[in-house]
Amino acid sequence: MQHDPLTAQKQAVPHEFDRVARRYDLLTGCNPGYKKHLRWSAERMQLAPTPDTEILDLCCGTGLSTEALVKTYPRARIVGLDASAGMLAVAAKKPWARDVRFVCGDAMDPAASGLAGPFDGILMAYGIRNMPDPDLCLARLLQLLRPGGTICFHEYSVRDSLRSRMIWNAVALGIIIPAGLLTSPGSDIYRYLRASVNDFDGVAAFEVRLAHAGFTNTRSQTMDGWQSGIVHSFLARRPA
Ligand SMILES: C[S@@+](CC[C@H](N)C(=O)[O-])C[C@H]1O[C@@H](n2cnc3c(N)ncnc32)[C@H](O)[C@@H]1O
């Protein structure tokens, strides 16, 4: 099957993250609001704060999104999945205060890695944009959720607004790509980041995509700071 260049790059994304894993937290640490906004997405999921609550952190990377979940739902059982062994190695070294599990696998098919659910909540932070077939991914994620369960896609989306596109491209070209070149000179991942965000669905189109996949109660909320209108929590439910 022939793929366009961006789709081909998506398949190489976990390998590219292996190369930047050691510097990832340093770079995101320079991004004001990065951790706070992950926390907002975790809170917006409004899951039950009980020991029975099971949450999947898809594309967990070095565990920054996992940390947001642990802080918001300290009694829940949480499993993080990522395809980059390098990112997972950084996550696994962190001093998790409680039983958090990490699994290496493909977010396109978590069940193939033994994560069959059902989960009360799924958080996918900066993940869905990188899926080679987002509709197939969404169809599988719907099946992994418990009926009535909540999913949150924490993601860039700039297509619907000229202002958002201009700010995103200024930040990417002026700060993110130069900082990425300084910290990880051999990697192309930050140029890919700019292109993939420009290419991703607008807010309205992604909400329609979620509805077509069978999710209900689809809604979105944005962040503050430079990420306002650029990073969003897309929330949806599996019908009860
Ligand atoms: C930008 S990082 C986000 C990490 C974390 N969620 C956070 O918010 O900091 C994206 C992560 O998605 C992972 N990823 C990309 N494609 C994947 C796939 N097909 N399966 C599993 N993980 C994938 C990468 O390895 C990387 O760790």
The ligand as an SDF file (V2000), in Angstrom:
LIG
                    3D

 27 29  0  0  0  0  0  0  0  0999 V2000
    4.5880   13.5980   22.4580 C   0  0  0  0  0  0  0  0  0  0  0  0
    4.8340   12.0830   23.2980 S   0  0  0  0  0  0  0  0  0  0  0  0
    3.6000   12.2280   24.5600 C   0  0  0  0  0  0  0  0  0  0  0  0
    3.9850   11.5170   25.8220 C   0  0  0  0  0  0  0  0  0  0  0  0
    3.0660   11.7630   27.0080 C   0  0  0  0  0  0  0  0  0  0  0  0
    1.7090   11.3330   26.7510 N   0  0  0  0  0  0  0  0  0  0  0  0
    3.0630   13.2240   27.4310 C   0  0  0  0  0  0  0  0  0  0  0  0
    1.9990   13.8330   27.4250 O   0  0  0  0  0  0  0  0  0  0  0  0
    4.1200   13.7610   27.7580 O   0  0  0  0  0  0  0  0  0  0  0  0
    4.0690   10.9410   22.1510 C   0  0  0  0  0  0  0  0  0  0  0  0
    4.3440    9.4890   22.5140 C   0  0  0  0  0  0  0  0  0  0  0  0
    3.5560    8.6760   21.6490 O   0  0  0  0  0  0  0  0  0  0  0  0
    4.2850    7.4990   21.3760 C   0  0  0  0  0  0  0  0  0  0  0  0
    3.7400    6.8540   20.1740 N   0  0  0  0  0  0  0  0  0  0  0  0
    3.6840    7.3410   18.9240 C   0  0  0  0  0  0  0  0  0  0  0  0
    3.1190    6.4440   18.0870 N   0  0  0  0  0  0  0  0  0  0  0  0
    2.8010    5.3660   18.8590 C   0  0  0  0  0  0  0  0  0  0  0  0
    2.1730    4.1180   18.6000 C   0  0  0  0  0  0  0  0  0  0  0  0
    1.7580    3.7810   17.3630 N   0  0  0  0  0  0  0  0  0  0  0  0
    1.9930    3.2630   19.6290 N   0  0  0  0  0  0  0  0  0  0  0  0
    2.3920    3.5910   20.8850 C   0  0  0  0  0  0  0  0  0  0  0  0
    3.0080    4.7430   21.1860 N   0  0  0  0  0  0  0  0  0  0  0  0
    3.1990    5.6340   20.1910 C   0  0  0  0  0  0  0  0  0  0  0  0
    5.7130    7.9730   21.2320 C   0  0  0  0  0  0  0  0  0  0  0  0
    6.6310    6.9170   21.3910 O   0  0  0  0  0  0  0  0  0  0  0  0
    5.7930    9.0360   22.3220 C   0  0  0  0  0  0  0  0  0  0  0  0
    6.2830    8.5070   23.5150 O   0  0  0  0  0  0  0  0  0  0  0  0
  1  2  1  0
  2  3  1  0
  2 10  1  0
  3  4  1  0
  4  5  1  0
  5  6  1  0
  5  7  1  0
  7  8  2  0
  7  9  1  0
 10 11  1  0
 11 12  1  0
 11 26  1  0
 12 13  1  0
 13 14  1  0
 13 24  1  0
 14 15  1  0
 14 23  1  0
 15 16  2  0
 16 17  1  0
 17 18  1  0
 17 23  2  0
 18 19  1  0
 18 20  2  0
 20 21  1  0
 21 22  2  0
 22 23  1  0
 24 25  1  0
 24 26  1  0
 26 27  1  0
M  CHG  2   2   1   9  -1
M  END
$$$$
